[in-house]
Amino acid sequence: MLFQLLRGSLTFEGVIINILVILFVVFLILPIHEFAHAGAAYLLGDKAIKYRGRLTFNPLAHVDPLGALCLLLFGFGWARPVPIDPRNFKNPKTGMALSALAGPMSNLICGLLSGIGIFAIVHFAPQMFSNDLGFYFILFLFNFLAINVSLAVFNLIPFPPLDGSKIMYAFLPDSAVNFMYKIERYSFILIYAVIILFSRSGLLDIIDNFFMRLCLLNDPMCLYIFGIG
């Protein structure tokens, strides 16, 4: 949003909408993602996670102020990582991979539930499109779907510190994993290069589009209404 403001391409209404979307992500979607990590780790054996205050949907337990500010200004941010101790798992690599996978999977499940809701409205309550309250509710469902899908796909990129890297570690030898952990401290610098690479290649858009179609049950009417090709 900062760059748009500097270019003068963002209206007052656009600023308000951007702020509302960021608040929506920070206080609703990211807590679901982080709770899923904590819940999976707890079920897999890291019982201490309960006493670290992260086994909750309370957004205040998950919000990272700097990450939220970066999300507002630059469109890229983060929540507080859930502190998982792999030593508490019977199989540390598998436990970490499953705990990492739980975050993106929670977002895809939320996206699917939103898609089912949209499908039901389109086919069984189309009159909701003709009144303001119904229209804004549908818009909320679609944005909830789109943001959850984008968050899931982005986090599955196999590059540290994203969740995809923890999943990838389960299939790498210990020497490779140790090397990746060493470079993870520099990953926030390198991740921007990865974002630019994936964005310019259009690969993220293709994958996002694939999951959007799945969440909308590949229904032609829903895809047409929301312009998903």
C-alpha positions in Angstrom: 0.0 0.0 0.0 2.9 2.4 0.7 4.1 2.3 -2.9 0.6 2.9 -4.2 0.3 5.9 -1.9 3.6 7.3 -3.0 2.5 7.0 -6.7 -0.8 8.6 -5.8 -2.7 5.7 -7.3 -4.7 4.9 -4.2 -7.8 6.8 -3.2 -9.1 7.4 0.3 -11.7 4.6 -0.2 -8.9 2.3 -1.4 -6.8 3.1 1.8 -9.8 2.2 4.0 -10.5 -1.0 2.1 -6.8 -2.0 2.3 -6.7 -1.4 6.0 -9.8 -3.4 6.6 -8.4 -6.3 4.5 -5.2 -6.3 6.5 -7.1 -6.3 9.8 -9.2 -9.1 8.5 -6.0 -11.1 7.7 -4.1 -10.3 10.9 -7.0 -10.9 13.4 -8.9 -13.7 11.7 -6.9 -15.7 9.0 -3.4 -15.7 10.5 -4.6 -16.9 14.0 -6.4 -19.9 12.3 -3.1 -20.7 10.5 -1.0 -20.5 13.7 -3.5 -22.3 15.8 -3.4 -25.2 13.3 0.4 -25.4 13.7 0.1 -25.4 17.5 -2.8 -27.9 17.5 -1.0 -30.4 15.3 2.2 -30.2 17.3 0.2 -30.7 20.5 -1.6 -33.8 19.1 1.7 -35.2 17.8 3.3 -35.1 21.2 4.6 -31.5 22.0 2.3 -31.1 25.0 4.4 -28.1 26.2 2.9 -26.1 23.4 -0.2 -25.6 25.6 1.8 -23.7 28.2 3.4 -21.5 25.6 0.1 -19.7 25.2 -0.3 -20.5 21.5 -3.0 -23.2 21.6 -5.7 -20.5 21.1 -7.6 -18.6 18.5 -6.9 -15.4 20.4 -5.3 -13.2 17.7 -3.3 -11.3 20.4 -1.3 -14.5 21.0 -0.3 -14.7 17.4 0.1 -11.1 16.1 3.6 -9.9 15.4 3.4 -6.0 15.4 6.3 -5.6 12.9 4.8 -8.4 10.6 1.4 -6.7 10.7 3.0 -3.3 9.9 4.9 -4.8 6.9 1.7 -6.4 5.8 0.0 -3.0 5.9 2.7 -1.1 4.1 4.3 -3.6 1.7 1.6 -6.3 1.3 3.9 -9.0 2.8 4.0 -9.8 6.5 4.0 -12.6 9.1 2.6 -13.7 12.4 4.6 -14.9 15.4 6.0 -18.3 14.6 4.7 -21.1 16.9 7.7 -22.4 19.0 7.6 -26.2 18.3 10.1 -28.5 19.9 10.8 -31.4 17.6 12.4 -33.4 20.4 8.9 -34.0 21.7 7.9 -36.0 18.6 8.5 -39.7 18.2 9.9 -38.9 14.7 11.2 -35.3 14.7 11.3 -34.8 11.0 7.8 -36.3 10.4 6.4 -34.4 13.4 7.7 -31.1 12.1 6.5 -31.8 8.6 3.0 -32.6 9.7 2.9 -29.6 12.1 4.0 -27.4 9.2 1.5 -28.8 6.8 -1.3 -28.2 9.3 -1.2 -24.4 8.7 -1.7 -24.4 5.0 -4.2 -27.2 5.2 -6.3 -25.2 7.7 -6.4 -22.3 5.2 -7.4 -24.6 2.3 -10.2 -26.1 4.5 -11.4 -22.6 5.3 -11.3 -21.8 1.6 -13.3 -24.9 0.8 -16.0 -24.1 3.4 -16.3 -20.6 1.9 -16.5 -22.0 -1.5 -19.3 -24.4 -0.4 -21.1 -21.4 1.1 -20.8 -19.5 -2.2 -22.0 -22.5 -4.2 -25.0 -22.9 -1.9 -25.9 -19.2 -2.3 -25.5 -19.2 -6.1 -27.7 -22.2 -6.6 -30.2 -22.1 -3.7 -30.4 -18.4 -2.6 -29.5 -16.2 -5.6 -31.8 -13.5 -4.3 -29.0 -12.6 -1.9 -27.1 -10.9 -4.8 -29.9 -8.3 -5.1 -29.7 -6.8 -1.6 -26.8 -4.9 -0.1 -26.4 -7.1 3.0 -26.4 -10.3 1.0 -24.0 -8.9 -1.5 -21.5 -7.8 1.2 -21.8 -11.3 2.8 -21.0 -13.0 -0.5 -18.1 -10.6 -1.0 -16.8 -11.5 2.5 -17.0 -15.2 1.7 -15.1 -14.7 -1.6 -12.4 -12.6 0.0 -12.1 -15.1 2.8 -11.7 -17.9 0.2 -9.2 -16.0 -1.9 -7.0 -14.9 1.0 -6.9 -18.3 2.5 -5.9 -19.9 -0.8 -3.2 -17.4 -1.4 -1.8 -17.8 2.1 -1.8 -21.6 1.8 -0.1 -21.6 -1.6 2.5 -19.1 -0.6 3.4 -21.0 2.6 3.8 -24.2 0.7 6.8 -22.8 -1.2 9.7 -25.0 -0.1 12.0 -22.2 1.0 12.8 -21.3 4.6 11.2 -20.1 6.8 8.0 -21.0 5.0 6.0 -24.1 5.9 6.9 -25.8 2.7 10.6 -26.0 3.8 9.7 -27.9 7.0 7.7 -30.4 4.8 10.7 -30.7 2.4 13.1 -31.4 5.3 11.3 -34.7 6.0 12.7 -36.0 2.7 16.2 -34.6 3.0 19.3 -36.1 4.7 20.3 -34.7 8.0 23.3 -32.9 6.5 21.1 -31.0 4.1 18.6 -30.1 6.8 21.4 -28.8 9.0 22.7 -26.6 6.2 19.2 -25.2 5.5 18.8 -24.4 9.2 22.1 -22.4 9.0 21.0 -20.2 6.1 17.5 -19.8 7.6 18.7 -16.7 9.6 19.2 -15.0 6.2 16.0 -16.3 4.7 14.0 -13.1 5.2 16.3 -11.4 2.8 16.3 -14.2 0.2 12.5 -14.7 0.5 11.9 -11.4 -1.4 13.8 -12.8 -4.3 11.7 -15.9 -4.3 8.5 -13.9 -4.1 9.6 -11.8 -7.1 10.6 -14.9 -9.1 7.4 -16.7 -8.5 5.3 -13.6 -9.0 6.9 -12.7 -12.3 6.7 -16.3 -13.6 3.0 -16.3 -12.9 3.3 -19.7 -11.2 1.7 -18.6 -8.0 -1.3 -17.3 -9.9 -1.7 -20.6 -11.8 -1.6 -22.6 -8.5 -3.9 -20.1 -6.8 -6.4 -20.4 -9.6 -6.3 -24.2 -9.5 -7.2 -24.2 -5.8 -9.8 -21.5 -6.2 -11.5 -23.7 -8.7 -11.4 -26.7 -6.4 -12.8 -24.7 -3.5 -15.7 -23.5 -5.7 -16.3 -27.1 -6.6 -15.3 -26.3 -10.2 -18.9 -25.0 -10.6 -19.2 -23.2 -14.0 -21.7 -20.6 -12.6 -19.5 -19.7 -9.6 -16.4 -19.5 -11.8 -18.2 -17.2 -14.2 -19.6 -14.9 -11.6 -16.2 -14.3 -10.0 -14.3 -14.3 -13.2 -12.1 -17.3 -12.6 -11.0 -18.8 -15.9 
